[in-house]
């Protein structure tokens, strides 16, 4: 089971790239991170501590877990 990670925010020079978001998620302990095509909203699958997690990452890199 994998989590869905939603990434959104204004398109600006301050927005994180997909690579920066993935690096930030890895640094926070997430693994099995896969980007999925979804238009303007970038989505990812991620696992932490063996458990699928739903996450929201804003354009500044703030990560928040979402209750399902």
PDB file of N, H, CA, C and O in Angstrom:
ATOM      1  N   UNK A   1       0.855  -1.166   0.000  1.00  0.00           N
ATOM      2  CA  UNK A   1       0.000   0.000   0.000  1.00  0.00           C
ATOM      3  C   UNK A   1       0.906   1.235   0.000  1.00  0.00           C
ATOM      4  O   UNK A   1       1.904   1.273   0.721  1.00  0.00           O
ATOM      5  N   UNK A   2       0.571   2.212  -0.781  1.00  0.00           N
ATOM      6  H   UNK A   2      -0.239   2.181  -1.367  1.00  0.00           H
ATOM      7  CA  UNK A   2       1.371   3.434  -0.846  1.00  0.00           C
ATOM      8  C   UNK A   2       0.474   4.632  -0.624  1.00  0.00           C
ATOM      9  O   UNK A   2      -0.737   4.579  -0.840  1.00  0.00           O
ATOM     10  N   UNK A   3       1.093   5.705  -0.190  1.00  0.00           N
ATOM     11  H   UNK A   3       2.076   5.747  -0.015  1.00  0.00           H
ATOM     12  CA  UNK A   3       0.332   6.924   0.091  1.00  0.00           C
ATOM     13  C   UNK A   3       0.328   7.828  -1.115  1.00  0.00           C
ATOM     14  O   UNK A   3       1.191   7.736  -1.988  1.00  0.00           O
ATOM     15  N   UNK A   4      -0.638   8.685  -1.149  1.00  0.00           N
ATOM     16  H   UNK A   4      -1.339   8.759  -0.439  1.00  0.00           H
ATOM     17  CA  UNK A   4      -0.726   9.684  -2.195  1.00  0.00           C
ATOM     18  C   UNK A   4      -0.231  10.994  -1.627  1.00  0.00           C
ATOM     19  O   UNK A   4      -0.738  11.458  -0.606  1.00  0.00           O
ATOM     20  N   UNK A   5       0.741  11.590  -2.263  1.00  0.00           N
ATOM     21  H   UNK A   5       1.153  11.213  -3.092  1.00  0.00           H
ATOM     22  CA  UNK A   5       1.293  12.854  -1.812  1.00  0.00           C
ATOM     23  C   UNK A   5       0.878  13.924  -2.800  1.00  0.00           C
ATOM     24  O   UNK A   5       1.173  13.813  -3.990  1.00  0.00           O
ATOM     25  N   UNK A   6       0.213  14.935  -2.340  1.00  0.00           N
ATOM     26  H   UNK A   6      -0.027  15.025  -1.373  1.00  0.00           H
ATOM     27  CA  UNK A   6      -0.210  16.040  -3.190  1.00  0.00           C
ATOM     28  C   UNK A   6       0.722  17.210  -2.980  1.00  0.00           C
ATOM     29  O   UNK A   6       1.059  17.548  -1.845  1.00  0.00           O
ATOM     30  N   UNK A   7       1.136  17.821  -4.055  1.00  0.00           N
ATOM     31  H   UNK A   7       0.863  17.546  -4.977  1.00  0.00           H
ATOM     32  CA  UNK A   7       2.017  18.970  -4.000  1.00  0.00           C
ATOM     33  C   UNK A   7       1.361  20.085  -4.775  1.00  0.00           C
ATOM     34  O   UNK A   7       1.046  19.926  -5.955  1.00  0.00           O
ATOM     35  N   UNK A   8       1.152  21.214  -4.123  1.00  0.00           N
ATOM     36  H   UNK A   8       1.408  21.343  -3.165  1.00  0.00           H
ATOM     37  CA  UNK A   8       0.540  22.327  -4.815  1.00  0.00           C
ATOM     38  C   UNK A   8       1.172  23.620  -4.352  1.00  0.00           C
ATOM     39  O   UNK A   8       1.934  23.644  -3.387  1.00  0.00           O
ATOM     40  N   UNK A   9       0.856  24.671  -5.032  1.00  0.00           N
ATOM     41  H   UNK A   9       0.236  24.651  -5.817  1.00  0.00           H
ATOM     42  CA  UNK A   9       1.342  25.992  -4.675  1.00  0.00           C
ATOM     43  C   UNK A   9       1.437  26.844  -5.907  1.00  0.00           C
ATOM     44  O   UNK A   9       1.310  26.347  -7.026  1.00  0.00           O
ATOM     45  N   UNK A  10       1.659  28.118  -5.714  1.00  0.00           N
ATOM     46  H   UNK A  10       1.762  28.522  -4.805  1.00  0.00           H
ATOM     47  CA  UNK A  10       1.751  29.009  -6.864  1.00  0.00           C
ATOM     48  C   UNK A  10       2.972  28.696  -7.707  1.00  0.00           C
ATOM     49  O   UNK A  10       4.016  28.314  -7.179  1.00  0.00           O
ATOM     50  N   UNK A  11       2.846  28.855  -8.997  1.00  0.00           N
ATOM     51  H   UNK A  11       1.998  29.166  -9.426  1.00  0.00           H
ATOM     52  CA  UNK A  11       3.998  28.686  -9.875  1.00  0.00           C
ATOM     53  C   UNK A  11       4.836  29.943  -9.795  1.00  0.00           C
ATOM     54  O   UNK A  11       4.456  30.992 -10.315  1.00  0.00           O
ATOM     55  N   UNK A  12       5.961  29.832  -9.151  1.00  0.00           N
ATOM     56  H   UNK A  12       6.270  28.980  -8.729  1.00  0.00           H
ATOM     57  CA  UNK A  12       6.850  30.977  -9.013  1.00  0.00           C
ATOM     58  C   UNK A  12       8.271  30.481  -8.853  1.00  0.00           C
ATOM     59  O   UNK A  12       8.515  29.278  -8.771  1.00  0.00           O
ATOM     60  N   UNK A  13       9.195  31.401  -8.809  1.00  0.00           N
ATOM     61  H   UNK A  13       8.997  32.379  -8.875  1.00  0.00           H
ATOM     62  CA  UNK A  13      10.597  31.041  -8.636  1.00  0.00           C
ATOM     63  C   UNK A  13      10.822  30.420  -7.260  1.00  0.00           C
ATOM     64  O   UNK A  13      11.827  29.739  -7.056  1.00  0.00           O
ATOM     65  N   UNK A  14       9.914  30.638  -6.314  1.00  0.00           N
ATOM     66  H   UNK A  14       9.098  31.192  -6.479  1.00  0.00           H
ATOM     67  CA  UNK A  14      10.058  30.098  -4.969  1.00  0.00           C
ATOM     68  C   UNK A  14       9.526  28.677  -4.845  1.00  0.00           C
ATOM     69  O   UNK A  14       9.760  28.033  -3.823  1.00  0.00           O
ATOM     70  N   UNK A  15       8.822  28.169  -5.844  1.00  0.00           N
ATOM     71  H   UNK A  15       8.632  28.693  -6.674  1.00  0.00           H
ATOM     72  CA  UNK A  15       8.277  26.815  -5.803  1.00  0.00           C
ATOM     73  C   UNK A  15       9.396  25.796  -5.884  1.00  0.00           C
ATOM     74  O   UNK A  15      10.404  26.014  -6.557  1.00  0.00           O
ATOM     75  N   UNK A  16       9.208  24.677  -5.190  1.00  0.00           N
ATOM     76  H   UNK A  16       8.390  24.501  -4.644  1.00  0.00           H
ATOM     77  CA  UNK A  16      10.187  23.604  -5.226  1.00  0.00           C
ATOM     78  C   UNK A  16      10.016  22.771  -6.484  1.00  0.00           C
ATOM     79  O   UNK A  16       8.902  22.608  -6.981  1.00  0.00           O
ATOM     80  N   UNK A  17      11.113  22.247  -6.993  1.00  0.00           N
ATOM     81  H   UNK A  17      12.018  22.380  -6.589  1.00  0.00           H
ATOM     82  CA  UNK A  17      11.053  21.336  -8.126  1.00  0.00           C
ATOM     83  C   UNK A  17      10.688  19.940  -7.619  1.00  0.00           C
ATOM     84  O   UNK A  17      10.744  19.683  -6.416  1.00  0.00           O
ATOM     85  N   UNK A  18      10.322  19.058  -8.513  1.00  0.00           N
ATOM     86  H   UNK A  18      10.276  19.267  -9.490  1.00  0.00           H
ATOM     87  CA  UNK A  18      10.018  17.676  -8.144  1.00  0.00           C
ATOM     88  C   UNK A  18      11.201  17.021  -7.456  1.00  0.00           C
ATOM     89  O   UNK A  18      11.027  16.292  -6.480  1.00  0.00           O
ATOM     90  N   UNK A  19      12.402  17.277  -7.957  1.00  0.00           N
ATOM     91  H   UNK A  19      12.542  17.870  -8.750  1.00  0.00           H
ATOM     92  CA  UNK A  19      13.610  16.700  -7.365  1.00  0.00           C
ATOM     93  C   UNK A  19      13.826  17.208  -5.948  1.00  0.00           C
ATOM     94  O   UNK A  19      14.225  16.441  -5.072  1.00  0.00           O
ATOM     95  N   UNK A  20      13.566  18.497  -5.710  1.00  0.00           N
ATOM     96  H   UNK A  20      13.242  19.120  -6.422  1.00  0.00           H
ATOM     97  CA  UNK A  20      13.719  19.067  -4.372  1.00  0.00           C
ATOM     98  C   UNK A  20      12.679  18.487  -3.407  1.00  0.00           C
ATOM     99  O   UNK A  20      12.980  18.229  -2.242  1.00  0.00           O
ATOM    100  N   UNK A  21      11.464  18.286  -3.900  1.00  0.00           N
ATOM    101  H   UNK A  21      11.220  18.495  -4.846  1.00  0.00           H
ATOM    102  CA  UNK A  21      10.411  17.706  -3.068  1.00  0.00           C
ATOM    103  C   UNK A  21      10.770  16.274  -2.690  1.00  0.00           C
ATOM    104  O   UNK A  21      10.633  15.886  -1.529  1.00  0.00           O
ATOM    105  N   UNK A  22      11.227  15.489  -3.656  1.00  0.00           N
ATOM    106  H   UNK A  22      11.339  15.804  -4.598  1.00  0.00           H
ATOM    107  CA  UNK A  22      11.619  14.108  -3.389  1.00  0.00           C
ATOM    108  C   UNK A  22      12.765  14.059  -2.393  1.00  0.00           C
ATOM    109  O   UNK A  22      12.756  13.224  -1.488  1.00  0.00           O
ATOM    110  N   UNK A  23      13.751  14.934  -2.539  1.00  0.00           N
ATOM    111  H   UNK A  23      13.759  15.613  -3.274  1.00  0.00           H
ATOM    112  CA  UNK A  23      14.880  14.986  -1.607  1.00  0.00           C
ATOM    113  C   UNK A  23      14.396  15.340  -0.200  1.00  0.00           C
ATOM    114  O   UNK A  23      14.868  14.764   0.780  1.00  0.00           O
ATOM    115  N   UNK A  24      13.471  16.269  -0.099  1.00  0.00           N
ATOM    116  H   UNK A  24      13.087  16.737  -0.895  1.00  0.00           H
ATOM    117  CA  UNK A  24      12.919  16.670   1.197  1.00  0.00           C
ATOM    118  C   UNK A  24      12.134  15.518   1.834  1.00  0.00           C
ATOM    119  O   UNK A  24      12.239  15.290   3.039  1.00  0.00           O
ATOM    120  N   UNK A  25      11.354  14.796   1.038  1.00  0.00           N
ATOM    121  H   UNK A  25      11.268  14.981   0.059  1.00  0.00           H
ATOM    122  CA  UNK A  25      10.615  13.645   1.555  1.00  0.00           C
ATOM    123  C   UNK A  25      11.567  12.556   2.035  1.00  0.00           C
ATOM    124  O   UNK A  25      11.336  11.959   3.086  1.00  0.00           O
ATOM    125  N   UNK A  26      12.637  12.286   1.281  1.00  0.00           N
ATOM    126  H   UNK A  26      12.825  12.771   0.427  1.00  0.00           H
ATOM    127  CA  UNK A  26      13.629  11.286   1.704  1.00  0.00           C
ATOM    128  C   UNK A  26      14.278  11.711   3.011  1.00  0.00           C
ATOM    129  O   UNK A  26      14.448  10.890   3.912  1.00  0.00           O
ATOM    130  N   UNK A  27      14.641  12.986   3.125  1.00  0.00           N
ATOM    131  H   UNK A  27      14.503  13.652   2.393  1.00  0.00           H
ATOM    132  CA  UNK A  27      15.261  13.502   4.344  1.00  0.00           C
ATOM    133  C   UNK A  27      14.316  13.382   5.538  1.00  0.00           C
ATOM    134  O   UNK A  27      14.770  13.257   6.676  1.00  0.00           O
ATOM    135  N   UNK A  28      13.012  13.418   5.290  1.00  0.00           N
ATOM    136  H   UNK A  28      12.644  13.519   4.366  1.00  0.00           H
ATOM    137  CA  UNK A  28      12.015  13.297   6.354  1.00  0.00           C
ATOM    138  C   UNK A  28      11.703  11.832   6.674  1.00  0.00           C
ATOM    139  O   UNK A  28      10.864  11.555   7.532  1.00  0.00           O
ATOM    140  N   UNK A  29      12.368  10.894   5.994  1.00  0.00           N
ATOM    141  H   UNK A  29      13.049  11.119   5.297  1.00  0.00           H
ATOM    142  CA  UNK A  29      12.201   9.476   6.297  1.00  0.00           C
ATOM    143  C   UNK A  29      11.264   8.708   5.391  1.00  0.00           C
ATOM    144  O   UNK A  29      10.956   7.549   5.669  1.00  0.00           O
ATOM    145  N   UNK A  30      10.801   9.325   4.312  1.00  0.00           N
ATOM    146  H   UNK A  30      11.051  10.266   4.086  1.00  0.00           H
ATOM    147  CA  UNK A  30       9.895   8.640   3.382  1.00  0.00           C
ATOM    148  C   UNK A  30      10.702   7.875   2.340  1.00  0.00           C
ATOM    149  O   UNK A  30      11.790   8.297   1.947  1.00  0.00           O
ATOM    150  N   UNK A  31      10.154   6.744   1.897  1.00  0.00           N
ATOM    151  H   UNK A  31       9.270   6.401   2.216  1.00  0.00           H
ATOM    152  CA  UNK A  31      10.815   5.927   0.868  1.00  0.00           C
ATOM    153  C   UNK A  31       9.777   5.518  -0.161  1.00  0.00           C
ATOM    154  O   UNK A  31       8.603   5.872  -0.058  1.00  0.00           O
ATOM    155  N   UNK A  32      10.225   4.772  -1.148  1.00  0.00           N
ATOM    156  H   UNK A  32      11.179   4.484  -1.232  1.00  0.00           H
ATOM    157  CA  UNK A  32       9.331   4.312  -2.221  1.00  0.00           C
ATOM    158  C   UNK A  32       8.533   5.477  -2.806  1.00  0.00           C
ATOM    159  O   UNK A  32       7.331   5.357  -3.046  1.00  0.00           O
ATOM    160  N   UNK A  33       9.198   6.583  -3.027  1.00  0.00           N
ATOM    161  H   UNK A  33      10.174   6.680  -2.831  1.00  0.00           H
ATOM    162  CA  UNK A  33       8.542   7.797  -3.519  1.00  0.00           C
ATOM    163  C   UNK A  33       8.478   7.722  -5.030  1.00  0.00           C
ATOM    164  O   UNK A  33       9.501   7.585  -5.700  1.00  0.00           O
ATOM    165  N   UNK A  34       7.275   7.813  -5.560  1.00  0.00           N
ATOM    166  H   UNK A  34       6.443   7.925  -5.016  1.00  0.00           H
ATOM    167  CA  UNK A  34       7.067   7.779  -7.002  1.00  0.00           C
ATOM    168  C   UNK A  34       6.181   8.941  -7.404  1.00  0.00           C
ATOM    169  O   UNK A  34       5.110   9.147  -6.833  1.00  0.00           O
ATOM    170  N   UNK A  35       6.634   9.697  -8.389  1.00  0.00           N
ATOM    171  H   UNK A  35       7.503   9.529  -8.853  1.00  0.00           H
ATOM    172  CA  UNK A  35       5.809  10.785  -8.906  1.00  0.00           C
ATOM    173  C   UNK A  35       4.806  10.210  -9.899  1.00  0.00           C
ATOM    174  O   UNK A  35       5.150   9.365 -10.726  1.00  0.00           O
ATOM    175  N   UNK A  36       3.580  10.670  -9.810  1.00  0.00           N
ATOM    176  H   UNK A  36       3.301  11.357  -9.138  1.00  0.00           H
ATOM    177  CA  UNK A  36       2.526  10.235 -10.723  1.00  0.00           C
ATOM    178  C   UNK A  36       2.050  11.430 -11.536  1.00  0.00           C
ATOM    179  O   UNK A  36       1.900  12.520 -10.986  1.00  0.00           O
ATOM    180  N   UNK A  37       1.811  11.254 -12.825  1.00  0.00           N
ATOM    181  H   UNK A  37       1.934  10.368 -13.273  1.00  0.00           H
ATOM    182  CA  UNK A  37       1.332  12.379 -13.637  1.00  0.00           C
ATOM    183  C   UNK A  37      -0.090  12.755 -13.233  1.00  0.00           C
ATOM    184  O   UNK A  37      -0.963  11.895 -13.116  1.00  0.00           O
ATOM    185  N   UNK A  38      -0.313  14.069 -13.018  1.00  0.00           N
ATOM    186  H   UNK A  38       0.396  14.767 -13.113  1.00  0.00           H
ATOM    187  CA  UNK A  38      -1.651  14.509 -12.618  1.00  0.00           C
ATOM    188  C   UNK A  38      -1.874  15.977 -12.943  1.00  0.00           C
ATOM    189  O   UNK A  38      -2.441  16.704 -12.127  1.00  0.00           O
ATOM    190  N   UNK A  39      -1.452  16.419 -14.089  1.00  0.00           N
ATOM    191  H   UNK A  39      -0.992  15.828 -14.751  1.00  0.00           H
ATOM    192  CA  UNK A  39      -1.674  17.809 -14.478  1.00  0.00           C
ATOM    193  C   UNK A  39      -0.857  18.783 -13.654  1.00  0.00           C
ATOM    194  O   UNK A  39       0.334  18.571 -13.423  1.00  0.00           O
ATOM    195  N   UNK A  40      -1.507  19.861 -13.209  1.00  0.00           N
ATOM    196  H   UNK A  40      -2.474  20.033 -13.396  1.00  0.00           H
ATOM    197  CA  UNK A  40      -0.801  20.899 -12.460  1.00  0.00           C
ATOM    198  C   UNK A  40      -0.452  20.473 -11.041  1.00  0.00           C
ATOM    199  O   UNK A  40       0.511  20.979 -10.465  1.00  0.00           O
ATOM    200  N   UNK A  41      -1.222  19.548 -10.470  1.00  0.00           N
ATOM    201  H   UNK A  41      -2.004  19.137 -10.938  1.00  0.00           H
ATOM    202  CA  UNK A  41      -0.928  19.060  -9.134  1.00  0.00           C
ATOM    203  C   UNK A  41      -0.030  17.840  -9.269  1.00  0.00           C
ATOM    204  O   UNK A  41      -0.384  16.868  -9.937  1.00  0.00           O
ATOM    205  N   UNK A  42       1.130  17.896  -8.633  1.00  0.00           N
ATOM    206  H   UNK A  42       1.418  18.685  -8.091  1.00  0.00           H
ATOM    207  CA  UNK A  42       2.052  16.766  -8.669  1.00  0.00           C
ATOM    208  C   UNK A  42       1.672  15.825  -7.546  1.00  0.00           C
ATOM    209  O   UNK A  42       1.501  16.257  -6.406  1.00  0.00           O
ATOM    210  N   UNK A  43       1.537  14.548  -7.849  1.00  0.00           N
ATOM    211  H   UNK A  43       1.676  14.197  -8.775  1.00  0.00           H
ATOM    212  CA  UNK A  43       1.203  13.560  -6.835  1.00  0.00           C
ATOM    213  C   UNK A  43       2.324  12.540  -6.723  1.00  0.00           C
ATOM    214  O   UNK A  43       3.038  12.269  -7.688  1.00  0.00           O
ATOM    215  N   UNK A  44       2.463  11.983  -5.538  1.00  0.00           N
ATOM    216  H   UNK A  44       1.882  12.203  -4.754  1.00  0.00           H
ATOM    217  CA  UNK A  44       3.515  10.995  -5.272  1.00  0.00           C
ATOM    218  C   UNK A  44       2.954   9.874  -4.423  1.00  0.00           C
ATOM    219  O   UNK A  44       1.965  10.057  -3.714  1.00  0.00           O
ATOM    220  N   UNK A  45       3.586   8.714  -4.494  1.00  0.00           N
ATOM    221  H   UNK A  45       4.390   8.566  -5.070  1.00  0.00           H
ATOM    222  CA  UNK A  45       3.354   7.616  -3.573  1.00  0.00           C
ATOM    223  C   UNK A  45       4.531   7.636  -2.610  1.00  0.00           C
ATOM    224  O   UNK A  45       5.667   7.846  -3.035  1.00  0.00           O
ATOM    225  N   UNK A  46       4.281   7.418  -1.305  1.00  0.00           N
ATOM    226  H   UNK A  46       3.358   7.247  -0.960  1.00  0.00           H
ATOM    227  CA  UNK A  46       5.374   7.397  -0.342  1.00  0.00           C
ATOM    228  C   UNK A  46       5.036   6.510   0.842  1.00  0.00           C
ATOM    229  O   UNK A  46       3.869   6.335   1.191  1.00  0.00           O
ATOM    230  N   UNK A  47       6.079   5.948   1.462  1.00  0.00           N
ATOM    231  H   UNK A  47       7.028   6.090   1.178  1.00  0.00           H
ATOM    232  CA  UNK A  47       5.943   5.082   2.619  1.00  0.00           C
ATOM    233  C   UNK A  47       6.911   5.569   3.685  1.00  0.00           C
ATOM    234  O   UNK A  47       8.043   5.943   3.377  1.00  0.00           O
ATOM    235  N   UNK A  48       6.465   5.565   4.960  1.00  0.00           N
ATOM    236  H   UNK A  48       5.546   5.261   5.210  1.00  0.00           H
ATOM    237  CA  UNK A  48       7.344   5.914   6.082  1.00  0.00           C
ATOM    238  C   UNK A  48       7.142   4.887   7.181  1.00  0.00           C
ATOM    239  O   UNK A  48       6.011   4.554   7.533  1.00  0.00           O
ATOM    240  N   UNK A  49       8.253   4.386   7.724  1.00  0.00           N
ATOM    241  H   UNK A  49       9.172   4.657   7.439  1.00  0.00           H
ATOM    242  CA  UNK A  49       8.226   3.390   8.791  1.00  0.00           C
ATOM    243  C   UNK A  49       7.359   2.187   8.422  1.00  0.00           C
ATOM    244  O   UNK A  49       6.652   1.636   9.266  1.00  0.00           O
ATOM    245  N   UNK A  50       7.423   1.789   7.156  1.00  0.00           N
ATOM    246  H   UNK A  50       7.997   2.237   6.470  1.00  0.00           H
ATOM    247  CA  UNK A  50       6.690   0.625   6.682  1.00  0.00           C
ATOM    248  C   UNK A  50       5.203   0.838   6.471  1.00  0.00           C
ATOM    249  O   UNK A  50       4.482  -0.106   6.148  1.00  0.00           O
ATOM    250  N   UNK A  51       4.739   2.059   6.647  1.00  0.00           N
ATOM    251  H   UNK A  51       5.325   2.826   6.909  1.00  0.00           H
ATOM    252  CA  UNK A  51       3.316   2.359   6.531  1.00  0.00           C
ATOM    253  C   UNK A  51       3.073   3.401   5.450  1.00  0.00           C
ATOM    254  O   UNK A  51       3.786   4.401   5.366  1.00  0.00           O
ATOM    255  N   UNK A  52       2.064   3.161   4.625  1.00  0.00           N
ATOM    256  H   UNK A  52       1.485   2.348   4.693  1.00  0.00           H
ATOM    257  CA  UNK A  52       1.686   4.136   3.605  1.00  0.00           C
ATOM    258  C   UNK A  52       1.132   5.375   4.296  1.00  0.00           C
ATOM    259  O   UNK A  52       0.362   5.274   5.251  1.00  0.00           O
ATOM    260  N   UNK A  53       1.528   6.533   3.807  1.00  0.00           N
ATOM    261  H   UNK A  53       2.154   6.615   3.032  1.00  0.00           H
ATOM    262  CA  UNK A  53       1.081   7.792   4.398  1.00  0.00           C
ATOM    263  C   UNK A  53       0.511   8.696   3.320  1.00  0.00           C
ATOM    264  O   UNK A  53       0.995   8.709   2.188  1.00  0.00           O
ATOM    265  N   UNK A  54      -0.507   9.445   3.672  1.00  0.00           N
ATOM    266  H   UNK A  54      -0.900   9.435   4.591  1.00  0.00           H
ATOM    267  CA  UNK A  54      -1.036  10.486   2.799  1.00  0.00           C
ATOM    268  C   UNK A  54      -0.426  11.795   3.263  1.00  0.00           C
ATOM    269  O   UNK A  54      -0.457  12.119   4.450  1.00  0.00           O
ATOM    270  N   UNK A  55       0.123  12.540   2.329  1.00  0.00           N
ATOM    271  H   UNK A  55       0.148  12.277   1.364  1.00  0.00           H
ATOM    272  CA  UNK A  55       0.836  13.765   2.667  1.00  0.00           C
ATOM    273  C   UNK A  55       0.433  14.915   1.776  1.00  0.00           C
ATOM    274  O   UNK A  55      -0.012  14.719   0.646  1.00  0.00           O
ATOM    275  N   UNK A  56       0.593  16.110   2.292  1.00  0.00           N
ATOM    276  H   UNK A  56       0.955  16.270   3.211  1.00  0.00           H
ATOM    277  CA  UNK A  56       0.472  17.322   1.493  1.00  0.00           C
ATOM    278  C   UNK A  56       1.777  18.078   1.666  1.00  0.00           C
ATOM    279  O   UNK A  56       2.230  18.293   2.791  1.00  0.00           O
ATOM    280  N   UNK A  57       2.378  18.478   0.569  1.00  0.00           N
ATOM    281  H   UNK A  57       2.010  18.303  -0.345  1.00  0.00           H
ATOM    282  CA  UNK A  57       3.607  19.262   0.600  1.00  0.00           C
ATOM    283  C   UNK A  57       3.327  20.556  -0.128  1.00  0.00           C
ATOM    284  O   UNK A  57       2.961  20.544  -1.304  1.00  0.00           O
ATOM    285  N   UNK A  58       3.498  21.695   0.574  1.00  0.00           N
ATOM    286  H   UNK A  58       3.795  21.704   1.529  1.00  0.00           H
ATOM    287  CA  UNK A  58       3.225  22.965  -0.097  1.00  0.00           C
ATOM    288  C   UNK A  58       4.452  23.436  -0.872  1.00  0.00           C
ATOM    289  O   UNK A  58       5.492  22.777  -0.855  1.00  0.00           O
ATOM    290  N   UNK A  59       4.333  24.559  -1.543  1.00  0.00           N
ATOM    291  H   UNK A  59       3.488  25.094  -1.557  1.00  0.00           H
ATOM    292  CA  UNK A  59       5.401  25.046  -2.421  1.00  0.00           C
ATOM    293  C   UNK A  59       6.649  25.461  -1.652  1.00  0.00           C
ATOM    294  O   UNK A  59       7.711  25.629  -2.252  1.00  0.00           O
ATOM    295  N   UNK A  60       6.543  25.631  -0.334  1.00  0.00           N
ATOM    296  H   UNK A  60       5.680  25.494   0.154  1.00  0.00           H
ATOM    297  CA  UNK A  60       7.711  25.974   0.473  1.00  0.00           C
ATOM    298  C   UNK A  60       8.378  24.743   1.050  1.00  0.00           C
ATOM    299  O   UNK A  60       9.440  24.841   1.665  1.00  0.00           O
ATOM    300  N   UNK A  61       7.757  23.567   0.856  1.00  0.00           N
ATOM    301  H   UNK A  61       6.895  23.487   0.357  1.00  0.00           H
ATOM    302  CA  UNK A  61       8.331  22.325   1.336  1.00  0.00           C
ATOM    303  C   UNK A  61       7.773  21.854   2.659  1.00  0.00           C
ATOM    304  O   UNK A  61       8.265  20.864   3.200  1.00  0.00           O
ATOM    305  N   UNK A  62       6.768  22.514   3.205  1.00  0.00           N
ATOM    306  H   UNK A  62       6.368  23.318   2.766  1.00  0.00           H
ATOM    307  CA  UNK A  62       6.135  22.073   4.442  1.00  0.00           C
ATOM    308  C   UNK A  62       5.384  20.778   4.175  1.00  0.00           C
ATOM    309  O   UNK A  62       4.568  20.708   3.256  1.00  0.00           O
ATOM    310  N   UNK A  63       5.658  19.749   4.977  1.00  0.00           N
ATOM    311  H   UNK A  63       6.321  19.805   5.723  1.00  0.00           H
ATOM    312  CA  UNK A  63       5.029  18.439   4.826  1.00  0.00           C
ATOM    313  C   UNK A  63       3.992  18.268   5.927  1.00  0.00           C
ATOM    314  O   UNK A  63       4.295  18.482   7.101  1.00  0.00           O
ATOM    315  N   UNK A  64       2.780  17.888   5.563  1.00  0.00           N
ATOM    316  H   UNK A  64       2.534  17.715   4.609  1.00  0.00           H
ATOM    317  CA  UNK A  64       1.722  17.617   6.538  1.00  0.00           C
ATOM    318  C   UNK A  64       1.062  16.292   6.207  1.00  0.00           C
ATOM    319  O   UNK A  64       0.701  16.037   5.058  1.00  0.00           O
ATOM    320  N   UNK A  65       0.903  15.439   7.237  1.00  0.00           N
ATOM    321  H   UNK A  65       1.197  15.647   8.170  1.00  0.00           H
ATOM    322  CA  UNK A  65       0.187  14.180   7.031  1.00  0.00           C
ATOM    323  C   UNK A  65      -1.302  14.451   7.064  1.00  0.00           C
ATOM    324  O   UNK A  65      -1.786  15.270   7.844  1.00  0.00           O
ATOM    325  N   UNK A  66      -2.015  13.752   6.207  1.00  0.00           N
ATOM    326  H   UNK A  66      -1.622  13.086   5.573  1.00  0.00           H
ATOM    327  CA  UNK A  66      -3.459  13.921   6.080  1.00  0.00           C
ATOM    328  C   UNK A  66      -4.140  12.671   6.593  1.00  0.00           C
ATOM    329  O   UNK A  66      -3.816  11.564   6.164  1.00  0.00           O
ATOM    330  N   UNK A  67      -5.087  12.837   7.512  1.00  0.00           N
ATOM    331  H   UNK A  67      -5.350  13.737   7.860  1.00  0.00           H
ATOM    332  CA  UNK A  67      -5.841  11.696   8.013  1.00  0.00           C
ATOM    333  C   UNK A  67      -6.774  11.197   6.928  1.00  0.00           C
ATOM    334  O   UNK A  67      -7.382  11.992   6.211  1.00  0.00           O
ATOM    335  N   UNK A  68      -6.887   9.891   6.806  1.00  0.00           N
ATOM    336  H   UNK A  68      -6.393   9.245   7.388  1.00  0.00           H
ATOM    337  CA  UNK A  68      -7.767   9.308   5.797  1.00  0.00           C
ATOM    338  C   UNK A  68      -9.076   8.953   6.396  1.00  0.00           C
ATOM    339  O   UNK A  68      -9.956   8.447   5.700  1.00  0.00           O
TER     340      UNK A  68
END
